[in-house]
Amino acid sequence: MSAPRSTYRLQIRKSFDLDAAAEVTDYLRDLGVSWAYLSPLLKATSGSDHGYDVVDAGEVDPDRGGRDALVRFAAAARAAGLGILVDIVPNHMGISAPEENPWWWSVLSEGRASRYAEAFDIDWEFGQGRVRVPILGADIAQVIADGQVVIDPTPTPSSPDGVVRFYDEHELPLAPGSVTSDDSARDDPAVIARILTRQHWEAIFWRREAGELNYRRFFAVTTLAGVRVEIPWVFDRTHAEILTWVRDGLADGLRVDHPDGLLDPGAYLARLAEATQGAYVLVEKILEHGETLPGWWDTAGTTGYDALGEVERVLIDPTGEDALARLDARLRDVGDDPADYAQLIHDTKRMIADTIQGSEIARLVRELDGTGDLDPARAHDALAELLACFPVYRSYLPAGREHLDAAAAAASAHRPDLSAAIEALVPILADPTRPVARRFQQTTGPVMAKGVEDTAFYRYTRLGSLTEVGGDPTQFALTTRGFHAALAHRQASWPDAMTTLSTHDTKRGEDVRARLDVLAEIPGRWAEVLDALRAVSSTGHGPFDSLLYQAVIGAWPVTRDRVHAYAEKASREAAEATGWWDPDEEFERRMHATVDAVFDDPSLRRVIEDFVAEIAADGWSNGLSAKLIQLTAPGVPDVYQGSELWATSLVDPDNRRAVDFAERRRMLAQLDAAGGELPSVDVTGAAKLLVTSRALRLRRDRPDLFTRYTPVTAVGAAADHVVAFDRGGAVSIATRLPIGLTRRGGWGDTAVMLRSAPVIDVLTGRTYAGGPVPLSEVMATYPVALLIPTVPDDGSRA
């Protein structure tokens, strides 16, 4: 397995296809990138920007350029000296447009007799032999009465017996022989109803999906159907095209999306390793605080959310926690009591278990049949409580029994009335030979993801930069000692895992978070500003006001449409004042009025602009520090497309906006031709481009300088304001808590203790004699420095 020295994520889609990507390979080379990292390439649902809704695993998406364009991209990447990492999606397939997915269409047409019936995780008995398709806006009788169903027996290439159309939007196949000569009056509601009962699918009111769906999904997305890659032929068919990429030199490594959704992730990774002959493989695995990646997995590591949390927290002032908690309590109108995060996530996870994951729990109950004497309703309640209390995304039996035991103890303490049922369930759920135990492991992840990241994170709003994917917002900050311990562990355990600051899934771009981190240094000032903003315009919901105004300030300058889209998604995900299923029109009217006031009310806009001007430089300092640390720390750093300049995106799809590569190419060429003239730290982001390009180039060209991890000692009055480490010759120095540093009067006599040999800062070109290096000198231009020996190391100092 050969690991990259860095990656650069490109979102491949119709508007930026593989040929467009090929045109930026020379820019990636010049930036210093080692491998290009591509979003999913297999044929996806028409119009899909993300590509995670694969409809045909047998071909490269024509909208993304097709196989020929992949060959052209690979040739361009090789000419630029780049490796290629490709994102793959083994857990599910897209079914929102059934006619585009041959496998799903076959299942709908032929039912259990379809060759592909076992490829999808369908409970046929529960559906009385039919797949339930939640596409209706009302019960079927009402839809028929409203004339929204059309039976069309005209043969089509994919459906010889014709199709059924609902609302002129959804088209499903007629089963062979399901329309007879007795059904000629196809406008008759009774005839329509009779024909529909003969199909291998059942169209249902979408509100019934929560409790009655009978196929496994990705989380709660009914348009993404779970795929059973544990079946050998399903693995072979879904990976045949992917494996040709590795075999034919079109890809060097793979990033596996959501392995936790698979029945047995470890076995899947072992098979993938065998099929790729040990290619570089990463997993999109979210680890809870203190959790470790299964050491027996055939992978180089995770995609880096754990690293993101570590970098974020070392730049946050721990002394701001109590004041921000008091502000949050005031916004919630509960006096000074801090929010109970453990109770919050229990309640949000339980809400998810009781609503959108209800059908999954019902299936667990059905699979308990014959394994005990539990009353089904009691079992359902106990399973939901266990899921609400499960401490990690999932376990991997027989390993991880401690997680189940911890969940059982917490669930029994929370619901003593269920303790007997929980006690009866634990040995069943701990037995890896039982299908219900294996399925339970596939259910804990969706409840965690939807309950925590997609609900609680929008409710727990005291500091938005902490509610990031894979993060625990109760872990407010990291000391430099704790940070060094975490990175030393990464170097020793997973040196080829990815590190990241922004992805297509992060809820805020890295520089939005960097600016919000400043609030922990000035919680009192932030409380004043928030009060002033709310006095002009408020949604009436204090915590949501805080979340919304943090988004505005963190991303400013930002456009009106982006904030409206963020506000709608954030408020509905929080599911407090409004929601996706039953939006509260009055709250959303106030919410959108508040967004409009940001742009239309001069007094409100003035408060925002003045405060952003007050903290922008400190946010940029945090942003440069985070970037340098991430790019030079142990692991394989990924640069999410465009984030070599200030990354001020909000939650998806905002973070998939088009990137101006021409501007970045121009700016990089200008930096390289500057002849020693250094860019300012300003709104252009040129300083971040300097840091990114110089760090990436150094990692690519001098891997000998990145062979270990050793903390660098700082001495002096401002020593707490520096994070510094030696990677085996390359020394990274970054500023933390910039407002506090300014308040104490700057660096003063603070110095970092280096070896006696002279060094040069690759960012500024300045040289230093070595030994104690005054930070007032090395940080005179930028809040970061990247030092390397001025002469090659002969090995005597290794």
C-alpha positions in Angstrom: 0.0 0.0 0.0 1.4 3.3 -1.1 -0.1 6.3 0.8 -0.4 9.8 -0.6 1.5 12.7 1.0 -1.6 14.9 0.6 -4.9 14.9 -1.3 -7.2 17.5 -2.8 -10.9 16.8 -3.0 -12.8 17.6 -6.2 -16.6 17.4 -6.5 -17.2 15.8 -9.9 -20.6 16.6 -11.4 -22.2 17.6 -14.7 -21.1 21.3 -14.2 -17.6 20.2 -13.3 -17.0 16.9 -15.0 -13.9 14.7 -15.3 -12.6 16.7 -18.3 -13.0 19.9 -16.3 -11.1 18.2 -13.5 -8.3 17.2 -15.9 -7.8 20.9 -16.7 -6.9 21.7 -13.1 -4.4 18.9 -12.6 -1.5 21.2 -13.4 -2.8 23.7 -10.9 -3.0 20.9 -8.2 0.6 20.0 -9.0 1.7 23.6 -8.7 -0.2 23.9 -5.4 1.9 20.9 -4.1 -0.9 18.3 -4.1 0.2 14.6 -4.1 -3.1 12.9 -5.1 -6.4 14.1 -6.6 -9.3 12.9 -4.5 -12.5 12.5 -6.5 -16.1 12.3 -5.4 -18.2 9.3 -6.5 -18.0 8.6 -10.2 -20.5 5.8 -10.8 -23.7 6.6 -12.7 -25.9 8.5 -10.3 -29.5 9.8 -10.4 -29.9 12.4 -13.1 -29.0 15.9 -11.8 -27.2 14.6 -8.7 -24.5 17.0 -7.6 -23.0 14.7 -5.0 -23.0 11.3 -6.7 -23.9 9.2 -3.6 -27.1 8.1 -5.2 -25.6 5.5 -7.5 -28.1 3.9 -9.9 -25.8 1.8 -12.0 -22.5 0.4 -10.5 -21.5 -0.9 -13.9 -20.4 2.4 -15.6 -18.9 5.8 -15.0 -21.6 8.4 -15.0 -22.0 9.9 -18.5 -23.0 13.2 -16.9 -19.6 13.2 -15.1 -17.9 12.4 -18.4 -18.0 8.6 -18.6 -15.3 6.1 -18.7 -13.4 7.8 -21.6 -13.2 11.0 -19.6 -11.9 9.1 -16.6 -9.1 7.7 -18.8 -8.4 11.3 -20.0 -8.4 12.6 -16.4 -6.0 9.8 -15.3 -3.6 10.6 -18.1 -3.6 14.3 -17.1 -3.2 13.4 -13.5 -0.2 11.1 -14.3 1.4 13.8 -16.4 1.1 16.2 -13.5 2.6 13.5 -11.1 -0.6 13.0 -9.2 -2.1 9.9 -7.7 -5.8 9.3 -7.7 -8.2 8.5 -4.8 -11.8 7.8 -5.6 -14.8 7.9 -3.3 -17.0 4.7 -3.5 -20.5 4.0 -2.1 -21.0 0.3 -1.1 -23.8 0.8 1.4 -26.7 2.0 -0.8 -28.1 2.8 -4.2 -30.3 5.7 -5.5 -34.0 4.8 -6.2 -35.6 8.3 -6.4 -35.9 7.7 -10.2 -36.7 3.9 -10.3 -36.5 3.8 -14.1 -32.8 4.9 -13.9 -31.8 2.0 -11.6 -32.0 -1.3 -13.5 -31.7 -3.4 -10.4 -34.4 -1.6 -8.5 -36.7 -1.5 -11.5 -36.3 -5.2 -11.9 -37.3 -5.7 -8.2 -40.4 -3.5 -8.7 -41.4 -5.3 -11.8 -40.7 -8.9 -10.8 -40.8 -8.8 -7.0 -39.1 -11.6 -5.2 -38.5 -13.5 -8.5 -36.1 -10.7 -9.6 -32.5 -11.7 -9.9 -31.8 -8.5 -7.8 -34.3 -9.1 -5.0 -31.7 -10.3 -2.6 -29.3 -7.4 -3.5 -31.6 -5.1 -1.5 -32.3 -5.5 2.2 -36.1 -6.0 1.9 -38.4 -7.5 4.5 -40.8 -9.2 2.0 -43.0 -10.9 4.6 -43.8 -7.6 6.4 -44.8 -6.1 3.1 -46.9 -9.2 2.2 -44.6 -9.8 -0.7 -44.5 -6.2 -1.9 -42.0 -3.3 -1.6 -43.5 -0.3 0.0 -42.7 2.9 -1.9 -43.5 6.1 0.0 -44.2 8.5 -2.8 -47.8 9.5 -2.2 -49.1 12.8 -0.8 -52.2 11.1 0.7 -53.6 7.6 1.2 -53.9 5.7 -2.1 -57.7 5.8 -2.1 -57.6 9.6 -2.1 -54.9 9.7 -4.7 -57.0 7.5 -7.0 -60.1 9.6 -6.3 -58.2 12.8 -7.2 -57.3 11.3 -10.6 -53.5 11.3 -9.8 -52.9 7.7 -11.0 -52.6 6.7 -14.7 -52.4 3.1 -15.8 -50.5 3.0 -19.1 -50.1 -0.5 -20.6 -48.1 0.8 -23.5 -44.9 -1.4 -23.7 -41.6 0.3 -23.1 -38.1 -1.1 -23.4 -37.7 -1.5 -19.7 -41.3 -2.5 -18.9 -43.0 -4.6 -21.6 -46.3 -4.5 -19.7 -46.4 -0.7 -19.3 -46.2 1.6 -16.3 -48.1 3.4 -13.6 -47.7 7.1 -13.2 -48.5 9.1 -10.0 -48.8 12.9 -10.2 -47.1 12.9 -13.6 -43.8 12.7 -11.5 -43.3 9.1 -10.4 -43.3 6.1 -12.8 -43.4 2.5 -11.7 -43.5 -0.7 -13.8 -46.5 -2.9 -14.2 -45.9 -6.5 -13.3 -46.1 -8.9 -16.2 -49.7 -10.0 -16.7 -51.1 -7.6 -14.1 -53.4 -5.8 -16.6 -56.0 -8.2 -18.2 -58.8 -7.9 -20.7 -61.2 -7.3 -17.8 -59.4 -4.1 -16.9 -60.2 -2.1 -20.0 -62.0 0.6 -18.0 -58.7 2.0 -16.8 -60.3 5.3 -15.7 -62.5 3.5 -13.3 -61.2 3.9 -9.7 -62.2 0.4 -8.8 -60.2 -1.0 -11.8 -57.2 1.2 -10.9 -57.3 -0.1 -7.3 -57.6 -3.7 -8.5 -54.6 -3.3 -10.8 -52.5 -1.7 -8.1 -53.1 -4.6 -5.7 -51.4 -7.0 -8.3 -48.1 -5.1 -8.3 -44.9 -6.2 -6.6 -44.8 -2.7 -5.1 -47.2 -0.8 -2.9 -47.3 3.0 -3.2 -48.0 4.5 0.2 -48.5 7.9 1.8 -45.1 9.2 2.6 -46.0 9.8 6.3 -46.4 6.0 6.7 -42.7 5.4 5.9 -41.6 6.0 9.5 -43.3 3.0 10.8 -44.1 0.8 7.8 -41.3 0.9 5.4 -39.9 -2.6 4.6 -36.5 -1.9 3.1 -33.3 -0.7 4.8 -32.2 2.9 3.9 -29.2 5.1 4.3 -30.1 6.8 7.6 -33.7 8.1 7.0 -33.3 8.7 3.3 -36.0 6.6 1.6 -34.5 7.4 -1.9 -31.3 5.5 -0.9 -31.9 1.8 -0.6 -29.5 -0.4 1.4 -27.5 -2.9 -0.6 -26.3 -6.2 0.8 -22.7 -6.3 -0.3 -22.0 -9.1 2.1 -23.5 -11.4 -0.6 -20.5 -12.4 -2.8 -22.2 -11.8 -6.2 -23.5 -8.4 -5.0 -20.0 -7.4 -4.0 -18.7 -8.6 -7.3 -21.3 -6.8 -9.4 -21.2 -3.5 -7.5 -17.4 -3.4 -7.5 -16.5 -4.8 -10.9 -16.1 -1.4 -12.5 -14.4 0.1 -9.5 -11.8 -2.7 -9.5 -11.0 -2.1 -13.1 -10.0 1.4 -12.1 -7.4 0.1 -9.7 -6.3 -2.7 -12.1 -6.0 -0.3 -15.1 -4.2 2.4 -13.3 -7.1 4.8 -13.2 -7.2 4.9 -9.4 -4.6 4.3 -6.7 -6.8 4.2 -3.7 -10.4 4.2 -2.5 -12.4 6.1 0.1 -15.3 4.0 1.4 -18.4 5.9 2.2 -20.3 5.0 5.4 -18.9 1.5 6.2 -21.0 1.4 9.4 -24.1 0.8 7.3 -22.7 -2.6 6.2 -23.5 -5.8 7.9 -19.9 -6.6 8.6 -17.5 -3.7 7.8 -14.4 -5.6 8.7 -15.2 -8.5 6.4 -16.0 -6.0 3.6 -12.7 -4.3 4.0 -10.9 -7.6 4.0 -12.5 -8.6 0.7 -11.8 -5.2 -0.8 -8.2 -5.4 0.2 -7.9 -8.8 -1.4 -9.7 -7.6 -4.6 -7.4 -4.5 -4.9 -4.3 -6.3 -3.8 -3.8 -4.0 -0.8 -4.6 -0.6 -2.4 -4.7 2.4 -0.1 -8.2 2.5 1.4 -9.8 5.0 3.8 -13.1 4.8 5.6 -15.6 7.5 6.3 -15.9 6.5 9.9 -17.0 8.8 12.7 -15.3 8.1 16.0 -16.9 9.4 19.2 -14.6 11.2 21.7 -12.2 8.6 23.1 -13.2 5.9 20.7 -10.5 4.1 18.5 -10.8 2.7 15.0 -11.0 -1.1 14.9 -7.4 -2.1 14.6 -8.2 -5.3 12.6 -9.7 -3.4 9.7 -7.9 -3.4 6.4 -7.7 0.3 6.1 -5.2 3.2 6.4 -7.5 5.0 8.7 -10.5 7.4 8.7 -11.2 10.4 6.6 -10.2 12.7 9.4 -13.2 14.1 11.4 -11.3 13.0 14.6 -8.3 15.1 13.5 -10.6 18.1 12.7 -11.9 18.1 16.3 -8.4 18.0 17.7 -7.2 20.9 15.6 -10.3 23.0 16.4 -10.1 22.6 20.1 -6.5 23.5 20.6 -7.4 26.9 19.2 -10.3 27.5 21.5 -9.9 29.4 24.8 -11.1 27.1 27.6 -11.8 30.0 29.9 -14.7 31.1 27.7 -16.7 28.0 28.4 -18.6 29.0 31.5 -19.5 32.5 30.2 -20.8 31.0 26.9 -22.8 28.4 28.9 -24.4 31.2 31.0 -25.3 33.0 27.8 -26.8 29.9 26.4 -28.8 29.3 29.6 -30.1 32.9 29.5 -31.2 32.4 25.8 -33.0 29.2 26.9 -34.5 31.2 29.8 -33.4 28.6 32.5 -31.4 30.9 34.7 -27.7 29.9 34.9 -28.1 26.2 34.5 -25.9 24.9 31.7 -27.5 22.7 29.1 -27.4 19.0 29.9 -25.9 17.7 26.7 -26.1 14.0 27.7 -29.9 14.5 28.3 -30.3 16.4 25.1 -28.7 13.8 22.9 -30.7 11.0 24.7 -33.9 12.9 23.9 -33.0 13.7 20.3 -31.9 10.1 19.7 -35.0 8.8 21.3 -37.1 11.1 19.1 -35.4 9.7 16.0 -36.0 6.1 17.2 -39.6 6.9 17.8 -40.2 8.6 14.5 -38.1 8.2 11.4 -36.3 5.0 12.6 -39.5 3.4 13.7 -39.6 1.0 10.8 -36.1 -0.2 11.5 -36.9 -0.9 15.1 -40.1 -2.6 14.1 -38.0 -4.9 11.9 -35.7 -5.7 14.9 -38.8 -6.6 16.9 -39.9 -8.9 14.1 -36.5 -10.6 14.0 -36.8 -11.3 17.7 -39.6 -13.7 17.0 -38.6 -17.1 18.4 -35.7 -15.7 20.5 -37.6 -14.8 23.6 -41.0 -14.2 25.3 -40.9 -10.4 25.1 -44.1 -8.6 24.3 -43.6 -6.8 20.9 -44.6 -3.4 22.2 -42.3 -3.8 25.2 -39.5 -5.0 23.0 -39.9 -2.0 20.7 -39.8 0.4 23.6 -36.7 -1.3 25.1 -34.9 -1.4 21.8 -35.6 2.3 21.2 -34.2 3.1 24.6 -31.1 1.1 24.0 -30.5 2.9 20.7 -31.0 6.3 22.5 -28.4 5.3 25.0 -25.8 3.6 22.7 -22.6 5.6 23.2 -20.9 5.1 19.8 -22.0 4.8 16.2 -21.9 1.0 16.3 -20.1 -2.0 17.7 -18.6 -4.8 15.7 -19.4 -8.1 17.4 -17.9 -10.0 19.0 -15.9 -6.8 19.8 -17.6 -3.9 21.5 -19.7 -5.8 24.0 -18.8 -3.0 26.5 -20.8 -0.5 24.4 -23.9 -2.6 24.6 -23.5 -3.1 28.3 -23.0 0.7 28.8 -26.2 1.3 26.8 -28.1 -1.2 28.8 -27.0 0.3 32.1 -27.9 3.8 31.0 -31.2 2.7 29.5 -32.2 0.8 32.6 -31.3 3.8 34.8 -33.4 6.1 32.6 -36.3 3.7 32.3 -36.4 1.4 35.3 -39.8 0.1 34.0 -38.0 -1.4 31.0 -35.1 -3.0 33.0 -36.4 -6.5 32.7 -37.0 -6.2 29.0 -33.5 -4.7 28.5 -31.9 -7.5 30.6 -33.6 -10.0 28.3 -32.5 -8.3 25.2 -28.8 -7.9 26.0 -27.7 -11.5 25.6 -29.6 -11.7 22.3 -28.1 -8.5 20.9 -24.6 -9.5 22.1 -24.7 -12.8 20.1 -23.1 -12.2 16.7 -24.7 -15.4 15.3 -28.2 -13.9 15.6 -29.5 -11.9 12.7 -31.2 -9.4 15.0 -27.9 -8.7 16.7 -26.2 -8.0 13.4 -29.1 -5.7 12.3 -29.1 -3.9 15.6 -25.5 -2.9 14.8 -26.7 -1.4 11.5 -29.4 0.6 13.4 -27.3 2.3 16.1 -25.5 4.5 13.5 -28.6 6.0 11.9 -30.0 6.9 15.3 -26.7 8.5 16.3 -26.3 10.4 13.1 -29.8 11.7 12.9 -30.2 12.3 16.6 -26.9 14.0 17.3 -25.4 15.5 14.2 -28.6 16.3 12.4 -30.7 17.3 15.4 -28.9 18.0 18.6 -26.1 19.9 16.9 -28.7 22.4 15.7 -30.0 22.8 19.3 -26.8 23.0 21.2 -25.8 26.4 20.0 -23.4 27.9 22.6 -20.5 27.7 20.2 -21.2 26.6 16.6 -17.6 25.6 15.8 -17.8 22.7 18.3 -20.9 21.1 16.7 -19.1 19.6 13.8 -19.3 16.1 12.4 -17.6 13.6 14.7 -17.2 16.2 17.4 -18.4 16.2 21.1 -19.3 19.8 21.9 -18.9 19.1 25.7 -15.2 18.7 25.0 -14.8 22.4 24.8 -11.1 22.8 24.3 -7.8 21.0 24.3 -4.7 22.0 26.1 -1.5 22.0 24.1 -0.4 19.0 26.2 -3.5 17.1 25.3 -3.2 18.1 21.7 0.4 16.9 21.5 -0.6 13.6 23.1 -3.4 13.1 20.4 -1.0 13.8 17.5 1.7 11.6 18.9 -0.9 8.8 19.1 -1.9 9.5 15.5 1.7 9.3 14.4 2.2 6.0 16.2 -1.1 4.3 15.3 -2.6 5.7 12.1 0.2 7.7 10.3 -1.5 7.3 6.9 -5.0 8.3 7.9 -6.5 11.4 6.4 -6.7 14.7 8.2 -9.2 17.4 7.2 -10.7 20.7 8.1 -13.5 20.9 5.6 -15.5 18.3 3.7 -18.7 18.0 1.7 -20.3 17.0 5.0 -19.0 19.6 7.4 -21.6 21.9 8.8 -19.4 25.0 8.5 -16.3 25.7 6.4 -13.1 25.8 8.3 -12.7 29.5 8.3 -16.3 30.1 9.5 -15.3 27.9 12.5 -12.0 29.8 12.9 -13.8 33.1 13.2 -16.4 31.6 15.6 -13.6 30.2 17.8 -12.7 33.8 18.6 -16.0 34.1 20.5 -14.6 31.9 23.3 -12.0 34.6 24.0 -14.6 37.4 24.2 -17.8 35.7 25.5 -19.0 38.9 27.2 -18.5 41.0 24.1 -20.3 38.3 22.0 -23.2 38.4 24.5 -23.5 42.2 24.0 -23.5 41.9 20.2 -26.0 39.1 20.2 -28.3 41.1 22.5 -28.0 44.1 20.2 -28.8 41.9 17.1 -31.8 40.3 18.8 -33.1 43.7 19.9 -33.5 44.6 16.3 -34.7 41.3 14.9 -35.4 37.9 16.5 -37.0 34.7 15.6 -38.4 34.5 19.1 -36.2 31.4 19.8 -33.0 32.4 21.7 -30.8 29.5 21.0 -31.7 29.5 17.3 -31.1 33.2 17.1 -27.6 32.5 18.4 -27.1 29.8 15.8 -28.3 32.0 13.0 -26.3 35.0 13.9 -23.2 32.9 14.4 -23.7 31.6 10.8 -24.0 35.1 9.5 -21.0 36.5 11.4 -18.9 33.5 10.7 -19.5 33.5 6.9 -19.7 37.3 6.4 -19.8 38.7 3.8 -22.5 36.3 2.7 -25.4 36.5 0.3 -29.1 36.6 1.3 -30.1 33.4 -0.5 -27.3 31.4 1.3 -28.5 32.5 4.7 -32.1 31.8 3.9 -31.2 28.3 2.8 -29.1 27.7 5.9 -31.8 29.0 8.2 -34.4 26.8 6.8 -32.3 23.7 6.9 -30.9 24.4 10.4 -34.3 25.2 11.9 -36.0 22.1 10.4 -33.2 19.8 11.4 -33.3 21.1 15.0 -37.0 20.1 15.0 -37.9 22.4 17.9 -39.6 25.5 16.5 -40.4 23.9 13.2 -39.6 20.8 11.2 -39.5 19.0 7.9 -42.7 17.1 8.3 -44.8 19.9 9.8 -43.2 23.3 9.2 -44.4 26.0 11.5 -45.4 28.8 9.1 -45.4 31.6 11.7 -42.0 30.7 13.1 -40.5 30.4 9.6 -42.0 33.7 8.7 -40.2 35.3 11.6 -37.0 33.4 10.8 -37.0 34.6 7.2 -37.8 38.1 8.3 -34.8 38.0 10.5 -32.6 36.9 7.7 -34.0 39.7 5.5 -33.4 42.2 8.3 -29.7 41.3 8.2 -29.5 42.7 4.7 -32.3 45.4 4.8 -32.0 47.0 8.2 -29.1 49.4 8.3 -28.7 49.4 12.1 -28.6 45.6 12.2 -26.2 45.4 9.3 -24.0 48.0 11.0 -23.7 45.9 14.2 -22.8 42.8 12.1 -20.2 44.6 10.0 -18.6 46.4 12.9 -18.3 43.2 14.9 -16.9 41.2 12.0 -14.3 44.0 11.4 -13.5 43.7 15.1 -12.8 40.0 15.0 -11.9 39.2 11.4 -8.1 39.5 11.9 -8.2 37.1 14.8 -10.4 34.7 12.9 -7.8 34.8 10.0 -5.1 34.1 12.6 -7.0 31.0 13.8 -7.6 30.0 10.2 -3.9 30.1 9.2 -3.0 28.3 12.4 -5.5 25.5 11.8 -4.4 25.1 8.2 -0.7 24.9 9.0 -1.3 22.5 11.8 -3.5 20.2 9.6 -1.2 20.3 6.6 1.9 19.4 8.6 0.6 17.2 11.4 0.8 13.4 11.2 -1.6 11.9 8.7 -2.4 12.6 5.1 -3.8 16.2 4.8 -6.8 16.8 2.5 -7.6 20.2 1.1 -11.3 20.4 0.3 -11.8 22.1 -3.1 -11.3 25.8 -2.9 -10.3 25.9 0.8 -6.8 27.0 -0.1 -8.5 30.4 0.1 -10.8 31.4 3.0 -13.5 28.7 3.2 -16.7 30.4 4.4 -19.3 27.8 3.3 -22.2 26.7 5.4 -23.9 23.3 5.5 -24.5 21.4 2.3 -25.3 22.1 -0.4 -23.7 25.4 0.2 -20.3 23.7 0.5 -20.6 22.3 -3.0 -20.8 25.7 -4.7 -18.6 26.2 -7.8 -14.9 26.9 -7.3 -13.1 29.6 -9.2 -10.0 27.7 -10.2 -8.9 30.3 -12.7 -8.7 32.9 -9.8 -6.8 30.5 -7.6 -4.4 29.7 -10.5 -3.8 33.4 -11.1 -3.2 34.1 -7.4 -0.8 31.1 -7.0 1.2 32.3 -10.1 1.3 35.8 -8.6 2.7 34.4 -5.3 5.3 32.4 -7.1 6.4 35.4 -9.2 6.4 37.9 -6.3 10.2 37.7 -5.8 10.0 37.6 -2.0 7.1 40.1 -1.6 4.8 38.6 0.9 1.0 38.9 0.8 -0.9 40.5 3.6 -3.3 38.6 5.8 -6.5 40.1 4.4 -9.8 39.3 2.8 -8.3 38.0 -0.4 -7.0 34.8 1.3 -3.6 35.1 -0.4 -1.8 34.5 2.9 -3.7 31.2 3.3 -2.8 30.2 -0.3 0.8 30.9 0.6 0.6 28.7 3.7 -1.2 25.9 1.9 1.1 25.8 -1.2 4.3 26.0 0.8 3.3 23.3 3.3 2.0 21.0 0.6 5.1 21.4 -1.6 7.3 20.7 1.4 5.4 17.5 2.3 5.6 16.4 -1.3 9.2 17.3 -2.0 10.8 16.6 1.4 9.2 13.6 3.0 12.4 13.1 4.9 11.4 16.1 7.1 8.1 14.4 8.1 9.1 11.2 9.8 8.2 11.6 13.5 6.3 13.8 15.9 7.9 15.7 18.7 6.4 18.6 20.7 8.5 21.8 20.6 9.0 23.6 23.9 8.0 27.2 24.2 9.3 29.4 27.0 8.3 32.9 28.2 5.2 34.7 29.3 3.2 34.0 26.2 4.1 30.3 25.9 0.5 29.3 26.2 -0.3 31.1 22.9 1.9 28.8 20.7 1.5 25.3 19.3 4.7 24.0 17.9 6.0 20.6 16.8 8.9 19.0 15.0 8.0 16.4 12.3 11.6 15.2 11.9 13.1 18.4 10.5 10.1 20.5 9.6 9.0 22.6 12.6 5.5 24.1 12.6 4.7 27.0 14.8 1.1 28.3 15.2 -0.5 31.0 17.2 -3.5 30.2 19.5 -5.8 32.6 21.3 -4.8 35.7 19.4 -6.9 38.1 21.3 -5.3 37.1 24.6 -1.9 37.4 23.0 -2.7 41.0 22.0 -4.0 41.8 25.4 -0.8 40.7 27.1 1.2 42.9 24.7 2.4 40.4 22.1 5.1 37.7 22.3 7.5 39.7 24.4 10.4 37.4 25.4 8.6 34.2 24.4 10.7 31.8 22.3 10.6 28.3 20.9 13.5 26.0 21.8 15.0 24.6 18.6 18.2 22.7 17.9 21.3 24.8 17.3 21.4 24.4 13.6 20.2 27.3 11.4 16.7 27.2 10.0 14.7 29.0 7.3 11.0 29.8 7.3 9.6 28.5 4.0 6.7 31.0 4.3 8.8 34.1 4.5 12.3 33.0 3.4 13.8 34.4 6.6 16.6 32.6 8.3 17.3 32.1 12.0 20.3 30.9 13.9 18.6 28.1 15.7 18.6 27.5 19.5 16.0 29.7 21.3 14.2 31.5 18.5 12.2 34.6 19.6 8.6 34.4 18.5 8.5 38.2 18.2 10.9 37.7 15.2 9.6 34.5 13.6 5.9 35.6 13.9 6.5 39.2 12.8 4.7 38.8 9.5 2.3 35.9 10.0 0.8 34.1 13.0 2.4 30.9 11.7 5.9 29.7 10.6 7.2 26.6 9.0 10.9 26.1 9.6 13.3 23.7 8.0 17.1 23.3 8.2 19.1 25.5 5.9 21.4 22.7 5.1 20.5 19.0 4.6 20.5 16.9 7.7 23.4 14.3 7.5 21.5 12.0 9.8 23.6 12.7 12.9 20.7 14.6 14.5 18.1 12.0 13.8 
